[in-house]
Amino acid sequence: MSLSDQKEGFIPIDVHSLEVFNKEIINKTNASEPDFNRFKLLFEKPEFEEEEAYEFKAVYHETRKREEIVFKPLIGPLKKKGKHQGKEENQAELDNESALMEQTIQEPEETPEEKGYRDGFEKGLEQGMVKGAEQGYEEGFRKGEAKGFEKGEQTGTIKGHEKGYEDGYKEGEKKGAEEARQKSIGILNTLEDSLSMADRTLDLLVDKYEARIISLIRQIAEKAVMVQIEINDGIVKQMILDALKALVNPENIVLSISEEDYEYIEMIKEEFFDEIESLKSISVKSDPSVKRGGCRIETNTASISSDPELRLDAIFEAIKKAGV
């Protein structure tokens, strides 16, 4: 059984039946298009404007509570005024009412308990602030002093180390330079003394061993010369030329030399003519009495000998005379 069977006059709702709702006729140009805005009212959630948050205020108010405890009527009983009363009487009444309102608004007198509580609170607050300030000052002072001491000690240590290092370095450098100078002076003085002593010692040795020293030097020189004569034949040739140049215009000469030098001189005797222009003839012969490197030259008018040992003797004799 449907709803249309229970009630008479029931008409099923369709899209087009919404054109007439509660005897309201909608004017539409096109009957085939239904009005869907009506469905939105049924199915969409309504949108509400945001309201400002409601601020709840405290119900209890201390000042208001005090006023309620001591309540006095602000307006007295009305009095009938006569027509003859003027503006001055009305002004006096207003002044009385204002004075009464001021008396009513004044706070009630404190009880002894409240007064003691307030005095104790104020004194305790004051003492607490003083004590707290003192404790805070002492604590802050201790912490600041400890931190400042630590920081100052650290900074002082660093600066002191740097200052000490710099001063010590300069002082050490200065002291080291002075010590080095003094040490150098001492070394130079010692060296000077040693050299002076060596000079004096040498003078003493020369004075004492002069003859022996000269003899030793002569022996060394003779050996050196003889070695040179043995390995260098040119020395003999030079000795003969020096002897010929010592003669005055030699022409015919007899040249006596050692057996060791004979072959060499015989081979080069023609070279003497190139050196001595006045020379006409040379006769070379060996003589055992003539030492190697020496020679003896004879002419019609003169004779001369040249011996390396004799030359050394002459040189050392000159040295002895120069030393005396």
C-alpha positions in Angstrom: 0.0 0.0 0.0 1.4 3.4 -1.0 0.9 6.8 0.5 -1.4 7.8 -2.3 -3.8 5.0 -1.3 -4.1 6.3 2.4 -4.8 9.9 1.7 -7.1 11.4 -0.9 -5.8 14.1 -3.1 -2.2 12.9 -2.8 -0.1 13.8 -5.8 3.3 12.3 -6.2 6.1 14.8 -6.4 8.2 15.0 -9.5 10.6 17.5 -10.9 7.9 19.4 -12.7 5.6 19.4 -9.7 8.0 21.7 -7.9 6.9 24.4 -10.2 3.9 24.9 -7.7 4.9 24.6 -4.1 2.6 25.7 -1.3 0.4 27.5 -3.8 3.5 29.5 -5.0 3.8 29.7 -8.8 7.2 30.2 -10.3 7.3 32.2 -13.5 9.5 30.3 -15.9 10.0 30.8 -19.6 10.9 27.2 -20.3 8.6 24.7 -18.6 10.9 21.8 -19.4 13.8 23.1 -17.1 13.2 22.6 -13.4 14.5 25.0 -10.7 17.4 23.2 -9.0 18.0 26.0 -6.6 15.2 24.7 -4.5 17.0 21.4 -4.1 20.0 23.2 -2.7 18.0 24.4 0.3 17.2 20.8 1.1 20.6 19.1 0.7 23.4 21.7 1.1 24.7 22.7 4.6 23.8 26.2 5.6 26.7 28.6 5.8 26.9 30.9 8.9 28.9 34.0 9.3 31.7 33.8 11.8 30.9 35.4 15.1 33.4 37.1 17.3 34.6 35.1 20.3 32.6 35.9 23.4 34.7 37.3 26.2 33.7 36.0 29.6 34.1 38.4 32.4 34.7 37.6 36.0 31.6 37.6 38.1 33.4 38.4 41.3 35.0 41.8 41.6 36.7 42.9 44.8 35.8 46.5 44.7 32.3 45.8 43.7 32.0 43.2 46.5 33.1 45.8 49.1 30.5 48.3 47.8 27.9 45.6 48.2 28.9 44.8 51.8 28.6 48.4 52.9 25.5 49.5 51.0 24.0 52.9 51.5 21.2 54.3 49.4 22.5 56.9 47.0 19.2 58.7 46.8 17.2 59.7 49.8 13.4 59.8 50.1 11.8 62.3 47.8 10.3 65.4 49.4 7.5 67.3 47.9 8.6 70.7 46.8 6.5 73.7 46.8 6.2 75.9 43.8 7.9 78.7 45.7 11.2 76.8 46.0 13.8 78.2 43.6 16.9 77.2 41.9 19.1 77.7 45.0 17.3 75.0 46.9 17.6 72.5 44.1 21.3 73.2 43.8 21.8 72.6 47.6 20.0 69.3 47.3 22.3 68.3 44.4 25.4 69.2 46.5 24.1 67.1 49.4 23.5 64.1 47.2 27.1 64.5 45.7 28.6 64.5 49.2 26.5 61.5 50.2 27.8 59.6 47.1 31.4 60.4 48.0 30.9 59.1 51.5 29.3 56.0 50.2 32.1 55.3 47.7 34.8 55.5 50.3 36.3 52.2 51.3 35.3 50.7 54.7 37.7 51.0 57.6 40.2 48.1 57.9 40.0 45.6 60.7 42.9 45.1 63.0 43.6 41.7 61.4 43.6 43.2 57.9 45.8 46.1 59.0 48.2 43.8 60.7 48.3 41.6 57.6 48.9 44.5 55.4 51.7 46.0 57.6 53.3 42.6 58.0 53.1 42.0 54.2 54.6 45.4 53.4 57.4 44.9 56.0 58.0 41.4 54.9 58.1 42.4 51.3 60.6 45.2 52.1 62.8 43.0 54.2 62.6 40.2 51.7 63.6 42.6 48.9 66.5 44.0 51.0 67.7 40.5 52.0 67.2 39.2 48.5 69.2 42.1 47.1 72.0 41.5 49.6 72.1 37.8 48.9 72.0 38.4 45.2 74.7 41.0 45.5 76.9 38.7 47.5 76.3 35.7 45.2 76.9 37.9 42.1 80.0 39.4 43.7 81.4 36.0 44.5 80.7 34.6 41.1 82.0 37.7 39.4 85.0 37.8 41.6 85.8 34.2 40.9 85.2 34.5 37.2 87.1 37.8 37.1 90.0 36.3 39.0 90.1 33.2 36.8 89.9 35.4 33.6 92.4 37.9 35.0 94.8 35.1 36.0 94.5 33.5 32.6 95.0 36.8 30.8 97.8 37.7 33.2 99.5 34.4 32.7 99.3 34.7 28.9 100.5 38.3 28.9 103.1 37.6 31.5 104.4 34.7 29.5 104.6 36.8 26.4 106.2 39.7 28.2 108.6 37.4 30.0 109.5 35.6 26.8 110.1 38.9 25.0 112.1 40.4 27.8 114.0 37.1 28.4 114.7 36.8 24.7 116.0 40.4 24.5 118.0 40.0 27.7 119.4 36.6 26.6 120.3 38.0 23.2 122.0 40.9 24.7 123.8 38.8 27.3 124.7 36.2 24.6 126.2 38.9 22.4 128.2 40.3 25.3 129.4 36.9 26.3 130.4 36.1 22.7 132.2 39.5 22.5 134.1 38.8 25.7 134.9 35.3 24.6 136.1 36.5 21.3 138.3 39.1 23.0 139.7 36.4 25.2 140.4 34.1 22.2 142.1 37.0 20.3 144.2 37.8 23.4 145.2 34.2 23.8 146.0 34.0 20.1 148.0 37.2 20.2 149.9 35.9 23.2 150.6 32.6 21.4 151.8 34.3 18.3 154.1 36.6 20.3 155.4 33.5 22.1 155.9 31.8 18.8 157.8 34.8 17.4 160.1 34.9 20.5 160.6 31.1 20.3 161.5 31.4 16.6 163.9 34.2 17.3 165.6 32.1 20.0 165.7 29.1 17.7 167.2 31.1 14.9 169.8 32.6 17.1 170.7 29.3 18.6 170.5 27.1 15.5 171.2 29.5 12.7 174.3 27.8 11.5 172.7 24.4 11.5 169.6 25.7 9.8 171.6 27.3 7.0 173.6 24.1 6.6 170.4 22.1 6.4 168.9 24.4 3.8 172.2 24.2 1.8 172.1 20.5 1.7 168.5 20.5 0.6 169.3 23.0 -2.1 172.3 21.0 -3.4 170.2 17.9 -3.7 167.4 19.8 -5.5 169.9 21.3 -7.9 171.6 18.0 -8.6 168.3 16.3 -9.3 167.4 19.0 -11.8 170.8 18.7 -13.5 170.4 15.0 -13.9 167.0 15.3 -15.5 167.5 18.5 -17.4 170.5 18.8 -19.7 169.6 22.4 -20.5 171.0 23.5 -17.2 174.6 22.5 -18.3 174.1 24.4 -21.5 173.0 27.5 -19.6 176.0 27.3 -17.2 178.4 27.3 -20.2 176.7 30.2 -21.9 176.8 32.2 -18.6 180.6 31.5 -18.3 181.2 32.5 -22.0 179.3 35.8 -21.6 181.5 36.6 -18.6 184.6 36.6 -20.9 185.6 39.5 -23.1 185.3 38.5 -26.8 186.4 34.9 -26.5 187.6 33.5 -29.8 189.4 30.1 -29.4 188.4 28.2 -26.3 189.0 24.8 -24.6 185.8 23.6 -22.8 186.3 21.0 -20.0 183.2 19.3 -18.7 182.3 16.2 -16.7 182.2 12.8 -18.3 178.3 12.6 -17.8 177.8 15.8 -19.8 180.4 15.2 -22.6 178.2 13.6 -25.2 175.5 16.1 -24.8 177.8 19.2 -25.1 179.7 17.7 -28.1 176.4 17.3 -29.9 175.2 20.9 -29.3 178.5 22.8 -29.3 177.6 24.5 -32.7 174.8 26.3 -30.9 177.3 28.3 -28.9 178.5 30.1 -32.1 175.0 31.4 -32.6 175.0 32.9 -29.1 178.6 34.3 -29.0 179.5 36.2 -32.2 183.3 36.5 -31.4 183.7 32.8 -30.9 185.8 31.1 -33.7 186.6 27.6 -32.4 185.6 25.2 -29.5 187.5 22.2 -28.3 185.4 20.0 -25.9 187.1 17.5 -23.6 185.9 15.5 -20.5 187.6 16.1 -17.2 186.9 13.9 -14.1 187.7 16.8 -11.8 184.7 18.8 -13.1 181.5 17.9 -11.4 178.3 17.3 -13.4 176.6 20.5 -14.4 179.9 22.5 -14.1 182.5 23.6 -16.7 185.9 25.1 -17.0 186.8 27.4 -20.0 190.3 28.4 -21.0 191.3 31.0 -23.6 194.7 32.4 -24.7 194.4 35.2 -22.1 192.0 34.0 -19.3 190.4 31.1 -17.5 187.0 30.7 -15.8 185.1 27.9 -13.9 181.4 27.5 -13.3 180.2 24.9 -10.8 176.7 24.7 -9.3 178.1 23.9 -5.8 180.4 26.9 -6.0 177.4 29.1 -6.8 175.4 27.7 -3.8 178.4 28.4 -1.6 178.5 32.0 -2.8 174.7 32.3 -2.2 174.8 31.0 1.4 177.8 33.1 2.2 175.8 36.1 1.2 172.9 35.0 3.3 175.2 34.6 6.4 176.6 38.1 5.8 173.1 39.6 5.5 172.0 37.9 8.7 175.0 39.4 10.6 
